Amino acid sequence: MSKKIATVDDSASVRQMVSFTLKGAGYEVIECHDGQDALDKINGAGVHMLITDLNMPNMNGLDLIKALRATPKFKFLPIVFLTTESQADKKDAAKAAGATGWIVKPFKPDQLLAVVKKVLG
C-alpha cells in the first residue's frame, strides 16, 4: 500500500508540480488549496505526511500546523513547509508550531523526494 501525502498550496501550478513529483514516485496525493481545505479533506483520510505552503488565504500554513498539532491523531504527523520564505524568524515560528522540515521554492523534484523519503523512512 502506498503512503498518502497531502499537499497544501493556493497555487494550482505548485500543487500540480508537487503532485506530479510524488505520484511519479508511487505516493498517493490529496491536493488542498488552503489550510481550511486541508483540515476538511485529511480528517479521516489516513494521510502519512503533509506538505504545506506558508502564505495562503483563509488559513495559512502556521495556523494549519497549530490546528493539526492540537488534534491527538495529528500530533506526530510529519509536516514540511514548501514556501518561498527563507527568513530565520519564519523558520523558528514554524518549528515552534510543530513543523518537521522546510523546503524553499522553487524546489527540485529530487530534493522534494529526498525530504519525503527521509521524513517517512
Buried (B, 14 or more C-beta within 10 A) or exposed (E): EEBBBBBBBBEEEBBEBBBEBBEEBEBBBBBBBBBBBBBEBBEEEEBBBBBBBBEBEEBBBBBBBBBBBEEEEBEEBBBBBBBEBEEEEBBEBBBEBBBBBBBEBEBEBEEBBEBBEEBEE
